[in-house]
Amino acid sequence: MNNPIPINAEELIALRDEPVDEELIATAIAGVVKIARLKGQSLDELTAEVLHDDSILDGVQRRWLSEIVTQAWKSLP
């Protein structure tokens, strides 16, 4: 990956300035996982946040994203 994995909210938000592609999305997901771990969150807590109802994603999209976050959690060091 060309972008470093974000380690705080500011670095994660700064990704908004980058052109969106698969690599940027992967970097953002890895950053969310890393930040959650640094905050001491469990995988269950993080997936609960992802699954929380919002106006951006529908239920199917939230479940799909939750599965991707879970895969990232398990595969990242």
Backbone as CSV, one residue per row, in Angstrom:
resi,resn,N_x,N_y,N_z,CA_x,CA_y,CA_z,C_x,C_y,C_z
1,MET,0.833,-1.175,0.000,0.000,0.000,0.000,0.881,1.242,0.000
2,ASN,0.454,2.229,-0.751,1.195,3.483,-0.816,0.907,4.383,0.374
3,ASN,-0.305,4.308,0.906,-0.670,5.132,2.056,-0.350,4.375,3.340
4,PRO,0.244,5.068,4.318,0.463,4.407,5.605,-0.881,4.177,6.304
5,ILE,-0.943,3.139,7.114,-2.168,2.849,7.853,-2.343,3.917,8.926
6,PRO,-3.498,4.576,8.941,-3.745,5.621,9.939,-3.708,5.057,11.359
7,ILE,-3.192,5.876,12.286,-3.149,5.441,13.689,-3.968,6.351,14.598
8,ASN,-4.644,7.342,13.987,-5.530,8.199,14.769,-6.612,8.757,13.850
9,ALA,-7.606,9.366,14.461,-8.748,9.873,13.694,-8.333,10.939,12.683
10,GLU,-7.387,11.780,13.044,-6.954,12.842,12.138,-6.347,12.262,10.858
11,GLU,-5.507,11.242,11.011,-4.912,10.609,9.834,-5.975,9.904,8.994
12,LEU,-6.947,9.320,9.651,-8.032,8.648,8.938,-8.850,9.672,8.150
13,ILE,-9.169,10.785,8.774,-9.942,11.840,8.112,-9.156,12.436,6.943
14,ALA,-7.845,12.505,7.071,-7.008,13.062,6.005,-7.084,12.235,4.724
15,LEU,-7.492,10.979,4.838,-7.628,10.145,3.645,-8.715,10.673,2.707
16,ARG,-9.603,11.504,3.221,-10.661,12.093,2.379,-10.084,12.885,1.214
17,ASP,-8.870,13.383,1.371,-8.254,14.208,0.336,-7.635,13.379,-0.792
18,GLU,-7.586,12.070,-0.614,-6.982,11.177,-1.601,-8.036,10.679,-2.583
19,PRO,-7.620,10.367,-3.819,-8.570,9.782,-4.765,-8.997,8.387,-4.271
20,VAL,-10.282,8.107,-4.380,-10.821,6.841,-3.871,-10.529,5.716,-4.862
21,ASP,-9.901,4.678,-4.347,-9.690,3.445,-5.099,-9.646,2.298,-4.104
22,GLU,-9.440,1.087,-4.591,-9.444,-0.087,-3.714,-8.388,0.009,-2.626
23,GLU,-7.218,0.531,-2.983,-6.130,0.641,-2.017,-6.483,1.605,-0.888
24,LEU,-7.099,2.726,-1.227,-7.484,3.692,-0.209,-8.534,3.092,0.730
25,ILE,-9.479,2.365,0.177,-10.508,1.731,1.003,-9.872,0.709,1.942
26,ALA,-8.945,-0.092,1.420,-8.251,-1.069,2.260,-7.453,-0.363,3.363
27,THR,-6.808,0.746,3.025,-6.047,1.518,4.012,-6.972,2.051,5.102
28,ALA,-8.132,2.559,4.699,-9.090,3.100,5.666,-9.600,2.003,6.599
29,ILE,-9.925,0.846,6.047,-10.405,-0.256,6.884,-9.312,-0.710,7.839
30,ALA,-8.090,-0.832,7.345,-6.969,-1.213,8.211,-6.772,-0.170,9.307
31,GLY,-6.946,1.095,8.965,-6.819,2.164,9.956,-7.887,2.081,11.025
32,VAL,-9.115,1.807,10.619,-10.202,1.665,11.593,-9.896,0.533,12.560
33,VAL,-9.406,-0.589,12.041,-9.058,-1.732,12.894,-7.918,-1.351,13.835
34,LYS,-6.884,-0.720,13.299,-5.725,-0.348,14.124,-6.120,0.632,15.228
35,ILE,-6.915,1.642,14.883,-7.347,2.628,15.863,-8.203,1.975,16.944
36,ALA,-9.091,1.082,16.535,-9.935,0.379,17.515,-9.068,-0.419,18.483
37,ARG,-8.075,-1.107,17.964,-7.178,-1.874,18.834,-6.416,-0.958,19.789
38,LEU,-5.915,0.176,19.271,-5.182,1.112,20.120,-6.058,1.673,21.236
39,LYS,-7.359,1.792,20.969,-8.303,2.279,21.974,-8.742,1.169,22.926
40,GLY,-8.285,-0.061,22.666,-8.647,-1.170,23.532,-9.997,-1.789,23.218
41,GLN,-10.550,-1.473,22.063,-11.830,-2.054,21.681,-11.658,-3.511,21.280
42,SER,-12.705,-4.287,21.485,-12.720,-5.668,21.031,-13.316,-5.713,19.624
43,LEU,-13.146,-6.838,18.968,-13.754,-7.024,17.654,-15.269,-6.903,17.755
44,ASP,-15.851,-7.458,18.806,-17.303,-7.366,18.986,-17.760,-5.906,19.107
45,GLU,-17.010,-5.105,19.830,-17.375,-3.692,19.976,-17.279,-2.958,18.639
46,LEU,-16.226,-3.255,17.876,-16.049,-2.599,16.589,-17.146,-3.015,15.614
47,THR,-17.450,-4.300,15.546,-18.495,-4.723,14.616,-19.854,-4.180,15.038
48,ALA,-20.084,-4.011,16.328,-21.340,-3.408,16.783,-21.446,-1.973,16.269
49,GLU,-20.331,-1.250,16.265,-20.334,0.107,15.725,-20.635,0.103,14.230
50,VAL,-20.016,-0.830,13.514,-20.240,-0.917,12.072,-21.699,-1.266,11.778
51,LEU,-22.275,-2.140,12.585,-23.649,-2.582,12.359,-24.689,-1.584,12.851
52,HIS,-24.259,-0.581,13.611,-25.187,0.414,14.142,-25.902,1.123,12.990
53,ASP,-27.196,1.251,13.113,-28.005,1.860,12.065,-27.585,3.307,11.824
54,ASP,-27.414,3.659,10.562,-27.095,5.033,10.188,-27.765,5.351,8.853
55,SER,-27.602,6.557,8.407,-28.245,6.966,7.160,-27.335,6.798,5.941
56,ILE,-26.118,6.304,6.153,-25.172,6.187,5.044,-25.292,4.829,4.352
57,LEU,-25.325,3.765,5.148,-25.385,2.409,4.590,-26.686,1.733,4.984
58,ASP,-27.186,0.876,4.101,-28.358,0.098,4.479,-27.897,-1.143,5.245
59,GLY,-28.831,-1.925,5.731,-28.503,-3.086,6.558,-27.613,-4.098,5.864
60,VAL,-27.876,-4.370,4.601,-27.062,-5.330,3.849,-25.630,-4.824,3.718
61,GLN,-25.466,-3.540,3.424,-24.128,-2.960,3.295,-23.385,-2.968,4.627
62,ARG,-24.097,-2.688,5.721,-23.450,-2.709,7.047,-22.988,-4.113,7.399
63,ARG,-23.792,-5.126,7.108,-23.373,-6.509,7.391,-22.167,-6.895,6.547
64,TRP,-22.175,-6.493,5.281,-21.059,-6.785,4.386,-19.786,-6.115,4.900
65,LEU,-19.888,-4.846,5.283,-18.734,-4.128,5.823,-18.265,-4.756,7.131
66,SER,-19.194,-5.193,7.947,-18.838,-5.857,9.200,-18.015,-7.116,8.944
67,GLU,-18.382,-7.870,7.917,-17.617,-9.070,7.565,-16.211,-8.711,7.094
68,ILE,-16.092,-7.646,6.331,-14.769,-7.206,5.854,-13.914,-6.736,7.030
69,VAL,-14.501,-5.990,7.950,-13.774,-5.528,9.133,-13.313,-6.727,9.960
70,THR,-14.161,-7.719,10.093,-13.794,-8.925,10.835,-12.622,-9.636,10.166
71,GLN,-12.657,-9.756,8.845,-11.543,-10.380,8.123,-10.257,-9.578,8.315
72,ALA,-10.367,-8.260,8.260,-9.189,-7.411,8.435,-8.636,-7.575,9.851
73,TRP,-9.520,-7.605,10.844,-9.105,-7.769,12.243,-8.297,-9.058,12.395
74,LYS,-8.774,-10.119,11.780,-8.124,-11.423,11.932,-6.834,-11.539,11.142
75,SER,-6.696,-10.756,10.084,-5.511,-10.919,9.229,-4.410,-9.890,9.503
76,LEU,-4.750,-8.766,10.133,-3.728,-7.754,10.403,-2.964,-8.087,11.679
77,PRO,-1.667,-7.800,11.679,-0.868,-8.084,12.889,-1.260,-7.207,14.059
